Amino acid sequence: MKKLLPALLFFFLATTLGAAEEPKFSPLPVAVSNNAVVITHAGKESRIFSFMGIGPKKTWDAITNRAFQMELTTGKWTEVRPVPGVAGRLAASAAALREQIVLMGGYVVDSQGGETTVQDVNVYIPDENRWYRGEDIPMPVDDSVLGLYRERYLYLIGGWSKTEPTHNVQVYDTEKNKWMQATPIPGTPVFGHAGAIVGDTIVYVDGAYKNPTGANPKYVASNDCWMGKITKADISKIEWTKLPDHPGPAHYRIAAGASEKEGKIYFSGGTDNPYNYNGIGYNNQPSEPSPVTFAFNIRSGKWETINENTPDPVMDLRGLLVTRRGLVIVGGMAKGQQVIPKVAIVKTTPAK
């Protein structure tokens, strides 16, 4: 019996240390949805950031410019310097590269319900808790897709611009602080779509577009899925091809995140009923989140269903964070259009 004690002690210590390495993620200090989220990596340290969004009242004065940071080693949040500007924004896009985070576009809402799309580019240096201004977006957009290419170029794909969705693909060179135009997106321009870049491949899905009949509802969901191949010799040239429909019913404000290691782009949540910012559809019906999590496998060129019944699904999302523990969703709008502070982990083992 005595000979077993060292082995049992080792097992106990290993289990304890393993548990210590996987802290529980605390909820955000405030409930928020439509917040821009990113994850940064510096050596073995990773941090999650949440910027802006809308609170539980879901009114113009519930939109915030507050920002928060979580250390993955502790699972605890701290508040950092707010996003510059006199008002918070919705539908902004964020990406992390090297030692900085780039936050782009979005829209502000005034007390009369008026909405203004902005062309702001704000760059955050986490280690200095400091913001500085980048070159403005040539065509201001919100509810667009943002993808990172070669750790340098940010592709801002489609989205809403002032009075209508745009075909434009705008490329920001973070080293030169300059913009260029790339091959426009094909088909009908959309906003509230979801996607990312893995390698030289862009994938985006769905979104909403103006109802061509002009009747109610004003905007309807798209089910178009597209893949774009970036030309290495000329990064402004993209070869677009249409993809088959993805798994699940959601088409609007789905969370998306890229995994270069796995060669996949993951998608989770969202809704089949497009809405503005309060969770009530343009058809005046309440929108509800989809429980389906799925992925596009760049290597096989096929869709994969990850989970048809993701626990506690959410919508109104601006990003999905891929970590070794699974897919991380920060905040969002749950069933009943409830804005929540929860940080959820979705496992990526495909359904059998």
C-alpha positions, 0 to 999 in steps of 0.5 A: 500500500505504501508503494502506491502513495507516491503515485497517488500523490503525483496524480493528485498534484497533476490533477490539481495543477491541471485544474489551476491552469483552467480557471473559470471565465468570469462574466463581463462586469456589465451585460452587453451585446453587439460588442467587438471582441478580440483575443491577443497572444503574447508568448504564453499569455493570452488576453480577451478584450471586449469593446463597446456594445449595448446594455440591457435597456437596448435603447440609444442611451444604453450604448457604451464606449467602455472596454474590458480586458480578461487575462486567460490565466485568471479568468478575471476582467479589468476595465481599460481605457474606453474607446475614444469618442463622445458616444459608444458604437454598435456593429464595429469590427475589431482585429488583433495583430502583433502588439495592437488591436485595430477597431473599425467603423460601426454606428452611433445612435442619437436620442431621436433614434438617428443612426450615423455610420462612422469611418473611425479607425482606433488602434489600441496598445494593450501594454500601454493602455493607450489609443491612437487614431489610424487613417479613416476608412474611405467609405464608412461602414458598420455591420461588416466582416473584418479579416486579417491577412499576413498579420498586416492587412485588414480586409473590411468586407461589405457592410452597411454604409450610410444609406445602403449596403455596399459591395466594397472590399476595403483593405487597410495596410497597418504598416503603411497606415493606408487604404486600398480597394480590392475586388468587390463582393459578388451578388447582392450587397449585405450587412450583418454577415459573418466571416473571416480569413484563413490563409489566402481564403475569405469565407463569409455567409448570409447577412441582410439586404434591402427587400427588393419588393419594397414591402414589409419587412424593409430588410430580409435575410440572405442565405448566400455563402461566398469564398474568396481567394486572395491573389498572392502577387496582388492582394487587391485581387480576389477570386470569388466563388459561391458556396453551398448553404451552411448548416443551421437556420441563422443568417444574421449577426452570427459570430465567426472566428478563424483557426489557422491551425485547424484550417477552419472558420467557425460560426455560432449563434445568430438569428434567422430574423434580421433586426436593428439593435433591440432584438425585434425584427424588421418584420416586428416579430421578436428575433431568437438565437439559433443553437447551431454551431458550424464550421467551414473546413478550408482544406476539405472545402466542406461545411461541418456541423459542430453542435446542433444544440449549443447550450444557451445560444446567443445572437447579436454578436461581433466575433467568436474567439478560437482558443485551445479550450474551445470557442469563446463567446463574450456577452450577446443577446440570449433567448427573449432578447435578453442582453447578458454578461456571460462568457461561454465556451463552446466545444469544437468536437464535431457532432457524430 
